[in-house]
Amino acid sequence: MPILRQPLLLLARSAAVKKMVSTMPVSAGIVRSYVPGETTESAVDAAAGLADEKLLVTLDFLGEDTLDADQAEATVQAYLDLLRQLAARGLTRGAEVSVKLSAIGQFLPDTVAAGGGHKIALENARTICRAARNAGTTVTLDMEDHTTTDSTLMILRELRKDFPETGAVLQAMLHRTEADCRALAYEGSRVRLCKGAYLEPEDVAFQDRLDIDRSYVRCLKVLLAGEGYPMIASHDPRMVEIASSLASRYGRAPGSYEFQMLYGTRPEEQRRLAAKGERMRVYVPYGTEWYGYLMRRLAERPQNLSFFLRSLISKK
């Protein structure tokens, strides 16, 4: 169903469809399977449950593309509250946070923010990184579409001067990513490698799934052969198997890398990897801005589309 990916990504911006998705019974169940709730408390409860299963967690307060300085500040405060609650429940040893720079001011125009969105996002990210360090955990900067890549990596470099533990995310679908992996495969560098969930033009990104898979494996080899800490974000059984084989080939000790999967996706495999002694981290999104996230997940896994469409016509 690759032909359905673009329409699903376009639906991610429809307020009318969002309202239907959130109220229809089948689709509401799909939402809950991917997003544990809208409140900080629901996210922390989910993190605690995953910790009980020996799973690590990264939590993402959903939101992006803000052009409002007050909204960006509200997102920062949401992360500070999240970190306080995680620390209060003794969860920060196994739970970190993931942050989208667009949600904390990256796109604010110069007329709104002195120095522009880049400066505001950097300062806001510093505030979150400082709070995370004080709580005993770390931050990973999420990557968005290709137009943000250079800005995000520039902010990463600035943050790592004071917070070298800050994680990066790279998307294998982009042509540039293998080179970015080489630049970031140094000691102490944490890099999450994913395939990519955004609709990208062919001049900057691979379009064929096989080409994306090949790029993912090339990038895996760079990261696992390097000196950093690779975070292997994939639900693809082949990629998990290849990553395990490459980790062995490059003499990677347990704990020198980790696997990552989304909340609600292949939970049995998550538990299997953890039981096997692998570090397995679950990406847990939460908040009221869940709709765009959900549609990107449906675009990645079109087999869920039949449930989604049924929910839109359900009378029950």
C-alpha positions as a Markdown table, in Angstrom:
| # | Residue | x | y | z |
|---|---|---|---|---|
| 1 | Met | 0.0 | 0.0 | 0.0 |
| 2 | Pro | 2.8 | 2.6 | -0.6 |
| 3 | Ile | 0.4 | 4.6 | -2.7 |
| 4 | Leu | -1.6 | 5.4 | 0.4 |
| 5 | Arg | 1.3 | 7.0 | 2.3 |
| 6 | Gln | 1.0 | 10.4 | 0.8 |
| 7 | Pro | -2.8 | 10.8 | 1.4 |
| 8 | Leu | -2.3 | 9.6 | 5.0 |
| 9 | Leu | 0.4 | 12.2 | 5.6 |
| 10 | Leu | -1.8 | 14.9 | 4.0 |
| 11 | Leu | -4.7 | 13.9 | 6.3 |
| 12 | Ala | -2.3 | 14.6 | 9.3 |
| 13 | Arg | -3.3 | 18.2 | 8.9 |
| 14 | Ser | -7.1 | 17.8 | 8.8 |
| 15 | Ala | -8.8 | 19.0 | 12.0 |
| 16 | Ala | -12.1 | 17.5 | 10.8 |
| 17 | Val | -10.7 | 14.0 | 10.5 |
| 18 | Lys | -8.9 | 14.4 | 13.8 |
| 19 | Lys | -12.2 | 15.0 | 15.5 |
| 20 | Met | -13.7 | 11.9 | 14.0 |
| 21 | Val | -10.6 | 9.8 | 14.8 |
| 22 | Ser | -10.8 | 10.8 | 18.5 |
| 23 | Thr | -14.4 | 10.0 | 18.9 |
| 24 | Met | -15.1 | 6.9 | 16.9 |
| 25 | Pro | -14.7 | 3.7 | 18.9 |
| 26 | Val | -12.4 | 1.7 | 16.6 |
| 27 | Ser | -10.1 | 4.6 | 15.9 |
| 28 | Ala | -10.1 | 5.6 | 19.6 |
| 29 | Gly | -8.7 | 2.2 | 20.3 |
| 30 | Ile | -6.0 | 2.7 | 17.7 |
| 31 | Val | -5.0 | 6.0 | 19.3 |
| 32 | Arg | -4.7 | 4.4 | 22.7 |
| 33 | Ser | -2.5 | 1.7 | 21.2 |
| 34 | Tyr | 0.0 | 4.2 | 20.1 |
| 35 | Val | -0.4 | 7.1 | 22.6 |
| 36 | Pro | -0.9 | 6.2 | 26.3 |
| 37 | Gly | -2.7 | 9.5 | 27.1 |
| 38 | Glu | -2.8 | 13.3 | 26.9 |
| 39 | Thr | -1.5 | 14.1 | 30.4 |
| 40 | Thr | 1.9 | 14.0 | 32.0 |
| 41 | Glu | 0.6 | 11.6 | 34.6 |
| 42 | Ser | -0.5 | 9.1 | 31.9 |
| 43 | Ala | 2.9 | 9.2 | 30.3 |
| 44 | Val | 4.7 | 8.7 | 33.6 |
| 45 | Asp | 2.4 | 5.8 | 34.5 |
| 46 | Ala | 3.2 | 4.2 | 31.1 |
| 47 | Ala | 6.9 | 4.7 | 31.7 |
| 48 | Ala | 6.5 | 3.0 | 35.1 |
| 49 | Gly | 4.7 | 0.0 | 33.6 |
| 50 | Leu | 7.4 | -0.4 | 30.9 |
| 51 | Ala | 10.2 | -0.1 | 33.6 |
| 52 | Asp | 8.5 | -3.0 | 35.4 |
| 53 | Glu | 9.0 | -5.1 | 32.2 |
| 54 | Lys | 12.7 | -4.1 | 32.2 |
| 55 | Leu | 12.2 | -1.8 | 29.2 |
| 56 | Leu | 13.9 | 1.6 | 28.9 |
| 57 | Val | 11.8 | 4.6 | 27.8 |
| 58 | Thr | 12.1 | 7.9 | 26.0 |
| 59 | Leu | 9.1 | 10.2 | 26.3 |
| 60 | Asp | 8.0 | 12.8 | 23.7 |
| 61 | Phe | 5.5 | 15.6 | 24.6 |
| 62 | Leu | 3.8 | 15.8 | 21.2 |
| 63 | Gly | 3.8 | 19.1 | 19.4 |
| 64 | Glu | 5.6 | 20.7 | 16.4 |
| 65 | Asp | 5.6 | 23.6 | 14.0 |
| 66 | Thr | 4.8 | 26.3 | 16.6 |
| 67 | Leu | 5.0 | 29.9 | 15.5 |
| 68 | Asp | 3.9 | 31.1 | 18.9 |
| 69 | Ala | 6.5 | 32.0 | 21.6 |
| 70 | Asp | 4.0 | 31.4 | 24.4 |
| 71 | Gln | 3.3 | 27.9 | 23.1 |
| 72 | Ala | 7.0 | 27.2 | 22.8 |
| 73 | Glu | 7.4 | 28.2 | 26.4 |
| 74 | Ala | 4.5 | 26.0 | 27.4 |
| 75 | Thr | 6.1 | 23.1 | 25.8 |
| 76 | Val | 9.4 | 23.7 | 27.7 |
| 77 | Gln | 7.4 | 23.9 | 30.9 |
| 78 | Ala | 5.6 | 20.6 | 30.1 |
| 79 | Tyr | 9.1 | 18.9 | 29.8 |
| 80 | Leu | 10.2 | 20.4 | 33.1 |
| 81 | Asp | 7.1 | 19.0 | 34.7 |
| 82 | Leu | 7.6 | 15.6 | 33.1 |
| 83 | Leu | 11.2 | 15.5 | 34.4 |
| 84 | Arg | 10.1 | 16.4 | 37.9 |
| 85 | Gln | 7.5 | 13.7 | 37.9 |
| 86 | Leu | 9.9 | 11.1 | 36.5 |
| 87 | Ala | 12.4 | 12.0 | 39.2 |
| 88 | Ala | 9.8 | 11.9 | 41.9 |
| 89 | Arg | 8.9 | 8.3 | 41.0 |
| 90 | Gly | 12.5 | 7.2 | 40.6 |
| 91 | Leu | 12.3 | 6.6 | 36.9 |
| 92 | Thr | 15.0 | 8.7 | 35.4 |
| 93 | Arg | 17.6 | 6.0 | 35.5 |
| 94 | Gly | 15.7 | 4.3 | 32.7 |
| 95 | Ala | 13.7 | 7.1 | 31.2 |
| 96 | Glu | 14.9 | 10.0 | 29.1 |
| 97 | Val | 13.1 | 12.6 | 27.0 |
| 98 | Ser | 12.9 | 13.3 | 23.2 |
| 99 | Val | 12.3 | 16.9 | 22.0 |
| 100 | Lys | 11.3 | 18.3 | 18.7 |
| 101 | Leu | 13.0 | 21.7 | 18.2 |
| 102 | Ser | 10.1 | 22.9 | 16.1 |
| 103 | Ala | 7.9 | 22.6 | 19.2 |
| 104 | Ile | 10.2 | 24.9 | 21.3 |
| 105 | Gly | 10.6 | 27.7 | 18.8 |
| 106 | Gln | 12.8 | 26.6 | 15.9 |
| 107 | Phe | 10.5 | 28.3 | 13.4 |
| 108 | Leu | 9.7 | 31.5 | 15.3 |
| 109 | Pro | 10.3 | 34.5 | 12.9 |
| 110 | Asp | 12.7 | 37.3 | 13.8 |
| 111 | Thr | 9.8 | 39.6 | 14.4 |
| 112 | Val | 8.6 | 37.3 | 17.2 |
| 113 | Ala | 12.0 | 36.3 | 18.7 |
| 114 | Ala | 15.1 | 38.3 | 19.0 |
| 115 | Gly | 17.8 | 36.4 | 17.2 |
| 116 | Gly | 15.1 | 34.3 | 15.5 |
| 117 | Gly | 13.8 | 30.8 | 16.1 |
| 118 | His | 17.2 | 29.1 | 16.0 |
| 119 | Lys | 18.4 | 31.0 | 19.0 |
| 120 | Ile | 15.1 | 30.6 | 20.9 |
| 121 | Ala | 15.1 | 26.8 | 20.2 |
| 122 | Leu | 18.7 | 26.5 | 21.4 |
| 123 | Glu | 18.0 | 28.4 | 24.6 |
| 124 | Asn | 14.9 | 26.4 | 25.3 |
| 125 | Ala | 16.7 | 23.1 | 24.6 |
| 126 | Arg | 19.4 | 24.2 | 27.0 |
| 127 | Thr | 16.8 | 24.7 | 29.7 |
| 128 | Ile | 15.4 | 21.2 | 29.1 |
| 129 | Cys | 18.9 | 19.6 | 29.0 |
| 130 | Arg | 19.9 | 21.2 | 32.2 |
| 131 | Ala | 16.7 | 20.0 | 33.9 |
| 132 | Ala | 17.3 | 16.5 | 32.5 |
| 133 | Arg | 20.9 | 16.4 | 33.8 |
| 134 | Asn | 19.7 | 17.6 | 37.2 |
| 135 | Ala | 17.1 | 14.8 | 37.2 |
| 136 | Gly | 19.7 | 12.2 | 36.3 |
| 137 | Thr | 18.8 | 11.6 | 32.7 |
| 138 | Thr | 19.3 | 12.8 | 29.1 |
| 139 | Val | 17.7 | 14.4 | 26.1 |
| 140 | Thr | 17.5 | 13.3 | 22.5 |
| 141 | Leu | 16.7 | 15.9 | 19.8 |
| 142 | Asp | 14.1 | 14.4 | 17.4 |
| 143 | Met | 14.7 | 15.0 | 13.7 |
| 144 | Glu | 11.9 | 16.2 | 11.5 |
| 145 | Asp | 11.7 | 16.8 | 7.7 |
| 146 | His | 14.8 | 17.5 | 5.7 |
| 147 | Thr | 14.3 | 21.3 | 5.8 |
| 148 | Thr | 15.2 | 21.2 | 9.6 |
| 149 | Thr | 18.3 | 18.9 | 9.4 |
| 150 | Asp | 21.0 | 21.5 | 9.2 |
| 151 | Ser | 19.5 | 23.7 | 11.9 |
| 152 | Thr | 18.9 | 20.7 | 14.2 |
| 153 | Leu | 22.5 | 19.5 | 13.8 |
| 154 | Met | 23.8 | 23.0 | 14.4 |
| 155 | Ile | 21.8 | 23.2 | 17.6 |
| 156 | Leu | 23.0 | 19.7 | 18.6 |
| 157 | Arg | 26.7 | 20.9 | 18.2 |
| 158 | Glu | 26.0 | 23.9 | 20.4 |
| 159 | Leu | 24.2 | 21.8 | 23.1 |
| 160 | Arg | 27.0 | 19.2 | 23.2 |
| 161 | Lys | 29.5 | 21.8 | 24.3 |
| 162 | Asp | 27.8 | 21.9 | 27.7 |
| 163 | Phe | 25.7 | 18.7 | 27.5 |
| 164 | Pro | 27.7 | 16.1 | 25.5 |
| 165 | Glu | 25.2 | 13.4 | 26.4 |
| 166 | Thr | 22.5 | 15.0 | 24.2 |
| 167 | Gly | 21.3 | 12.5 | 21.6 |
| 168 | Ala | 20.8 | 13.0 | 17.9 |
| 169 | Val | 18.4 | 11.4 | 15.4 |
| 170 | Leu | 19.3 | 10.6 | 11.8 |
| 171 | Gln | 16.9 | 9.3 | 9.1 |
| 172 | Ala | 18.2 | 6.7 | 6.6 |
| 173 | Met | 15.9 | 7.8 | 3.9 |
| 174 | Leu | 17.9 | 11.0 | 3.3 |
| 175 | His | 20.7 | 10.8 | 0.9 |
| 176 | Arg | 23.0 | 12.8 | 3.2 |
| 177 | Thr | 22.6 | 10.5 | 6.3 |
| 178 | Glu | 25.5 | 8.1 | 5.7 |
| 179 | Ala | 27.8 | 11.1 | 5.7 |
| 180 | Asp | 26.1 | 12.5 | 8.8 |
| 181 | Cys | 26.6 | 9.2 | 10.6 |
| 182 | Arg | 30.3 | 9.4 | 9.9 |
| 183 | Ala | 30.4 | 12.8 | 11.3 |
| 184 | Leu | 28.6 | 11.8 | 14.5 |
| 185 | Ala | 30.2 | 8.3 | 15.1 |
| 186 | Tyr | 32.6 | 9.6 | 17.8 |
| 187 | Glu | 33.1 | 8.6 | 21.4 |
| 188 | Gly | 30.3 | 9.7 | 23.7 |
| 189 | Ser | 27.9 | 10.5 | 20.8 |
| 190 | Arg | 24.4 | 9.0 | 21.0 |
| 191 | Val | 22.7 | 8.6 | 17.7 |
| 192 | Arg | 19.3 | 7.2 | 17.0 |
| 193 | Leu | 19.0 | 5.8 | 13.5 |
| 194 | Cys | 15.5 | 5.5 | 12.0 |
| 195 | Lys | 14.2 | 5.1 | 8.5 |
| 196 | Gly | 12.2 | 8.3 | 8.5 |
| 197 | Ala | 8.5 | 9.1 | 8.6 |
| 198 | Tyr | 8.2 | 12.3 | 6.6 |
| 199 | Leu | 7.2 | 12.7 | 2.9 |
| 200 | Glu | 10.4 | 13.9 | 1.3 |
| 201 | Pro | 11.2 | 14.9 | -2.3 |
| 202 | Glu | 13.3 | 12.5 | -4.4 |
| 203 | Asp | 16.1 | 15.0 | -4.8 |
| 204 | Val | 16.9 | 14.6 | -1.1 |
| 205 | Ala | 15.6 | 11.2 | -0.2 |
| 206 | Phe | 15.4 | 7.6 | -1.4 |
| 207 | Gln | 11.8 | 6.8 | -2.5 |
| 208 | Asp | 12.0 | 3.0 | -2.9 |
| 209 | Arg | 11.7 | 0.9 | 0.3 |
| 210 | Leu | 14.6 | -1.3 | -0.8 |
| 211 | Asp | 16.9 | 1.7 | -1.3 |
| 212 | Ile | 15.9 | 3.0 | 2.2 |
| 213 | Asp | 16.7 | -0.4 | 3.7 |
| 214 | Arg | 20.1 | -0.5 | 2.0 |
| 215 | Ser | 20.9 | 3.0 | 3.3 |
| 216 | Tyr | 19.8 | 1.9 | 6.8 |
| 217 | Val | 22.3 | -1.0 | 6.7 |
| 218 | Arg | 25.1 | 1.2 | 5.4 |
| 219 | Cys | 24.4 | 3.7 | 8.2 |
| 220 | Leu | 24.3 | 0.9 | 10.8 |
| 221 | Lys | 27.7 | -0.3 | 9.7 |
| 222 | Val | 29.1 | 3.2 | 10.2 |
| 223 | Leu | 27.6 | 3.7 | 13.6 |
| 224 | Leu | 28.4 | 0.2 | 15.0 |
| 225 | Ala | 32.0 | 0.4 | 13.7 |
| 226 | Gly | 32.4 | 3.8 | 15.3 |
| 227 | Glu | 33.1 | 5.0 | 18.8 |
| 228 | Gly | 29.6 | 6.3 | 19.7 |
| 229 | Tyr | 26.5 | 4.8 | 21.2 |
| 230 | Pro | 24.1 | 3.7 | 18.4 |
| 231 | Met | 20.4 | 3.6 | 19.1 |
| 232 | Ile | 18.8 | 1.3 | 16.5 |
| 233 | Ala | 15.3 | 2.4 | 15.9 |
| 234 | Ser | 13.5 | -0.1 | 13.7 |
| 235 | His | 10.5 | -2.5 | 13.9 |
| 236 | Asp | 11.7 | -4.4 | 10.8 |
| 237 | Pro | 12.7 | -7.9 | 11.8 |
| 238 | Arg | 15.4 | -8.0 | 9.1 |
| 239 | Met | 17.0 | -4.8 | 10.4 |
| 240 | Val | 16.9 | -6.1 | 14.0 |
| 241 | Glu | 18.6 | -9.3 | 12.9 |
| 242 | Ile | 21.2 | -7.5 | 10.7 |
| 243 | Ala | 21.9 | -5.0 | 13.6 |
| 244 | Ser | 22.5 | -7.9 | 16.0 |
| 245 | Ser | 24.8 | -9.6 | 13.5 |
| 246 | Leu | 26.7 | -6.4 | 12.9 |
| 247 | Ala | 27.1 | -5.7 | 16.6 |
| 248 | Ser | 28.7 | -9.1 | 17.0 |
| 249 | Arg | 30.9 | -8.5 | 13.9 |
| 250 | Tyr | 32.2 | -5.2 | 15.3 |
| 251 | Gly | 32.8 | -6.6 | 18.8 |
| 252 | Arg | 30.0 | -4.5 | 20.4 |
| 253 | Ala | 29.6 | -5.4 | 24.1 |
| 254 | Pro | 26.0 | -5.6 | 25.5 |
| 255 | Gly | 25.1 | -2.1 | 26.7 |
| 256 | Ser | 27.2 | -0.3 | 24.1 |
| 257 | Tyr | 24.2 | 0.1 | 21.9 |
| 258 | Glu | 20.4 | -0.2 | 22.2 |
| 259 | Phe | 17.3 | -1.0 | 20.2 |
| 260 | Gln | 14.3 | 1.3 | 20.1 |
| 261 | Met | 10.7 | 0.8 | 19.1 |
| 262 | Leu | 7.5 | 2.8 | 19.3 |
| 263 | Tyr | 5.0 | 2.4 | 22.1 |
| 264 | Gly | 2.4 | -0.2 | 21.0 |
| 265 | Thr | 4.4 | -1.6 | 18.1 |
| 266 | Arg | 5.7 | -5.2 | 18.4 |
| 267 | Pro | 5.5 | -5.3 | 22.2 |
| 268 | Glu | 6.3 | -9.0 | 22.3 |
| 269 | Glu | 9.5 | -8.4 | 20.3 |
| 270 | Gln | 10.4 | -5.6 | 22.7 |
| 271 | Arg | 10.1 | -7.9 | 25.7 |
| 272 | Arg | 12.0 | -10.7 | 23.8 |
| 273 | Leu | 14.9 | -8.4 | 23.2 |
| 274 | Ala | 15.0 | -7.2 | 26.8 |
| 275 | Ala | 14.8 | -10.8 | 28.1 |
| 276 | Lys | 17.7 | -11.7 | 25.8 |
| 277 | Gly | 19.8 | -9.0 | 27.6 |
| 278 | Glu | 19.6 | -6.3 | 25.0 |
| 279 | Arg | 19.0 | -2.7 | 26.0 |
| 280 | Met | 15.5 | -2.0 | 24.6 |
| 281 | Arg | 14.0 | 1.5 | 24.7 |
| 282 | Val | 10.3 | 2.3 | 24.0 |
| 283 | Tyr | 9.4 | 5.7 | 22.4 |
| 284 | Val | 6.4 | 6.9 | 24.4 |
| 285 | Pro | 4.5 | 9.9 | 22.9 |
| 286 | Tyr | 1.8 | 11.8 | 24.9 |
| 287 | Gly | -0.2 | 15.0 | 24.9 |
| 288 | Thr | -3.1 | 16.6 | 23.1 |
| 289 | Glu | -1.3 | 17.0 | 19.7 |
| 290 | Trp | -1.3 | 13.2 | 19.0 |
| 291 | Tyr | -3.1 | 13.3 | 15.7 |
| 292 | Gly | -0.2 | 14.1 | 13.3 |
| 293 | Tyr | 1.9 | 11.5 | 15.1 |
| 294 | Leu | -0.8 | 8.9 | 14.6 |
| 295 | Met | -1.2 | 9.6 | 10.9 |
| 296 | Arg | 2.5 | 9.2 | 10.3 |
| 297 | Arg | 2.4 | 5.8 | 12.1 |
| 298 | Leu | -0.5 | 4.7 | 9.9 |
| 299 | Ala | 1.5 | 5.9 | 6.9 |
| 300 | Glu | 4.4 | 3.7 | 8.0 |
| 301 | Arg | 2.1 | 0.7 | 8.7 |
| 302 | Pro | -0.7 | 0.8 | 6.2 |
| 303 | Gln | -2.0 | -2.6 | 7.4 |
| 304 | Asn | -3.7 | -0.5 | 10.2 |
| 305 | Leu | -5.6 | 1.5 | 7.6 |
| 306 | Ser | -8.6 | -0.9 | 7.4 |
| 307 | Phe | -9.2 | -0.4 | 11.1 |
| 308 | Phe | -8.9 | 3.4 | 10.7 |
| 309 | Leu | -11.3 | 3.5 | 7.8 |
| 310 | Arg | -13.9 | 1.4 | 9.6 |
| 311 | Ser | -13.8 | 3.8 | 12.5 |
| 312 | Leu | -14.7 | 6.7 | 10.3 |
| 313 | Ile | -17.9 | 5.0 | 9.1 |
| 314 | Ser | -18.9 | 3.2 | 12.3 |
| 315 | Lys | -22.3 | 4.0 | 13.8 |
| 316 | Lys | -21.6 | 2.3 | 17.1 |
